[in-house]
Amino acid sequence: MSLPTGADFVPPWPLRSGHIQTMLSSSGVRRRLLPRRARKVQENAREVLIDVGHGDRLSGRYTAQVTGRESRGLAILFHGWEGSVDSTYVLQTGSRLLEDGWDVFRLNFRDHGDSHGLNEALFHSCRIDEVVVALGEIVRQFPAKAVGVAGFSLGGNFALRAGMLAQAKGITLDYVMAVCPIIDPSEGLFSLESAAPWFYQAYFMQKWRRSLRLKQQAFPQQTYFELAELNQNMRDLTRSLVVRHTDFDSLEAYLDGYSVAGDRLMDLHLPATILTSRDDPVIPVAAFDQLRLPPNVELDIARYGGHCGFIRDFGMTSFTDDYIAARFDAIRR
C-alpha cells in the first residue's frame, strides 16, 4: 500500500491560504469544532514525572491503547514552542494513533504546559540532553515492540536531534517524524521579525511573556529577567535570556546550537520523515531545499498546509493524522 504524500493534500478554497492554515492550527475555534474522538488520548491518561538527572524532572501523560488487541508499539509526541501535551495538534494526532492501537506518551518540555514549577533552571532550545534522557526513561518504563517519535515545529527539531543522539545513548528508536520542524533557527527568527506578518510575532511573544511570568511566580527568589526586558522584541529578549541563563556567549552561537541545517542531519541513521509546506509563513522553506539528507530520511514538501496546519476541511481535522498514522503503521510491517 502506498503512503500518503504532501502532494495528496489539496484543501478547498479558502483553506489553501498558508496564513489561514497557520492561524487555524492552534485556534480556539478549531479546538471547539474538533470531534470528541480527537480528545480520546486525554481519557485515562496517566501523569508521569520523568527524572532527567541533577534533580530535574519533565512531565508527561501516558495513555495505553484499549483496542483489545496487542499494542502496535509506543508513540512519543513532542509539542511545539509554548505548546504542551494538550495542544490541539498533539491531542488529535495522539488520539488517532491510540485508535490505531498505539500506546501514546505526550512529553512536556521544561517550562511548558503546567510544568513551570518543576525545575528552577529556565527552558531553552539547546536542552536536548534532558529530552534524550527522558526518551530513554520513557522507553524503559513503557517497553514496546516498536517506538516512534513525532514532533511539531520546535518539537520536530527536538525529535530530529534526539534521533541522532539516541543510538549513542543506547536508546532504540524505530522512526522519527517531524512536521514543519525548525531547521535554521537564525533564519527562522529573522523571518518572524522581517518577513512574516506582525501578528505571528505578537502571538508568540504574548505566549512567551506569559510563560516567563509563570516561571518567575514559581520561583520568586530567582531573577529570570528584568521587567523592562519583557518589552523587548523577540530577538533582543532571546539575547538577554541567552546571555543570562546559558553557557553561550552570543545569540548567534545559541541559535547555531540547535540548528539542523545544511548537512547536519547526515548523522541521522534511522528511518525518518520531514513534512513541511511551501506556504509556511513561520519557517522559510528555503532551509528545507538546502538540506543534505541520507537516503533513510524522507523530505516531503507540500504545496499547501501553512505552519503545522494541513487542515482538510471546515471540520478542522488534519491531514497529518492520516499521514503520521500511515508511516507509524509502516514501521510495524
C-alpha positions, -999 to +999 in steps of 0.1 A: +000+000+000+014+034-010+019+060+018+001+094+016+024+123+004+022+160+007+011+162-029-022+145-018-031+174+004-053+198-017-077+216+007-107+235-006-106+273-010-100+294+012-081+268+032-054+270+005-040+301+022-010+294+043-019+322+067-054+307+073-040+272+078-015+286+103-039+307+122-065+279+124-040+253+135-039+264+171-071+285+173-098+282+199-123+278+170-106+247+158-104+233+193-142+237+198-151+222+165-130+191+168-149+159+173-148+142+207-127+114+192-099+138+188-096+141+226-097+104+233-060+104+243-068+125+274-092+099+287-075+075+312-042+094+307-017+089+335+006+117+346+042+107+347+072+126+360+105+117+343+137+121+363+163+136+339+191+140+364+205+167+386+172+168+405+153+179+374+121+164+360+100+166+329+063+159+329+042+139+305+010+119+300+008+082+292-022+066+276-024+029+269-044+017+239-077-001+247-085-017+213-084-052+229-056-062+205-019-063+212-003-029+213+014-019+180+041+000+199+048+033+217+042+067+201+060+096+218+048+131+208+066+164+211+047+197+210+060+230+196+074+261+213+049+273+240+026+244+233+020+215+256+008+179+259-027+193+255-021+213+223-048+206+197-024+190+172-009+168+199-043+156+211-056+150+176-025+130+165-023+111+198-060+102+196-056+089+161-026+068+170-044+055+201-073+045+179-049+026+157-036+006+186-006+026+197+002+034+233+009+072+235+033+093+256+030+130+253+060+148+267+061+184+280+094+202+275+107+221+305+085+251+314+057+241+291+022+232+299+018+232+337+054+223+345+069+258+353+073+249+389+092+216+384+127+229+378+144+261+388+165+265+356+149+281+326+140+263+294+160+269+263+161+251+229+195+237+234+184+215+263+184+184+241+203+162+266+175+162+291+150+153+263+172+124+252+174+112+288+136+115+291+133+094+259+154+067+275+134+067+307+101+066+287+112+036+267+125+019+298+093+024+317+069+016+289+087-012+268+072-017+234+079-037+202+083-005+182+090+031+192+082+061+170+087+098+178+067+126+162+073+163+168+058+195+156+077+228+148+103+232+176+092+197+187+101+184+153+136+199+156+139+182+190+127+149+175+154+150+147+182+159+171+171+132+196+170+107+168+207+115+160+217+112+197+196+082+208+217+054+194+248+065+212+229+066+244+217+030+239+181+041+232+163+021+205+140+042+183+124+029+151+112+060+134+112+098+137+085+121+122+090+159+121+062+182+110+073+217+100+105+215+121+127+245+128+157+239+105+178+270+107+168+290+139+187+321+129+168+323+096+135+315+113+140+342+139+148+367+111+118+356+091+094+362+120+109+396+125+111+409+090+091+387+066+061+372+084+031+394+092+033+412+125+006+392+142+027+360+142+055+376+163+028+392+185+011+358+191+044+341+201+056+369+222+023+371+242+026+334+250+063+336+258+059+366+281+031+348+299+053+317+303+081+337+317+058+354+342+046+320+354+082+309+358+090+339+379+059+333+401+070+297+406+105+308+418+102+343+433+137+341+448+152+340+413+156+369+389+149+354+354+145+388+337+142+425+344+107+439+338+120+462+311+133+432+292+098+418+287+091+448+265+119+439+241+113+423+207+119+386+202+155+389+191+166+411+220+147+392+247+162+360+234+196+375+235+191+388+271+180+354+283+207+335+264+235+357+280+220+354+315+209+317+315+230+297+292+267+290+286+266+305+251+284+338+247+262+351+219+228+349+204+243+336+172+261+307+190+229+297+208+209+297+176+235+276+158+234+252+188+201+238+178+203+242+140+199+211+119+206+230+086+228+220+057+243+185+062+238+182+100+211+156+095+236+133+077+242+118+112+205+107+115+207+069+108+172+057+115+141+060+092+127+095+094+103+118+076+102+156+074+069+171+063+066+208+056+048+231+032+059+257+008+034+282+021+046+280+058+047+317+068+067+309+100+096+287+089+110+296+055+110+267+030+144+277+016+162+259+045+145+227+036+155+230-001+191+233+011+192+202+033+216+174+026+200+142+038+209+105+040+187+080+020+169+069+051+154+104+056+124+113+035+118+150+028+082+158+017+073+194+009+036+200+003+023+229-017-003+238+010-005+234+047+008+265+064+027+260+097+016+228+113-019+232+098-027+208+070-064+213+078-085+193+054-119+209+057-142+230+079-145+201+103-110+212+114-094+177+111-059+175+099-043+156+070-013+150+092-033+125+113-036+100+084-001+109+072+016+101+106-006+071+113+003+055+079+040+060+085+039+047+120+019+017+108+046+010+081+073+005+108+054-024+122+052-043+089 
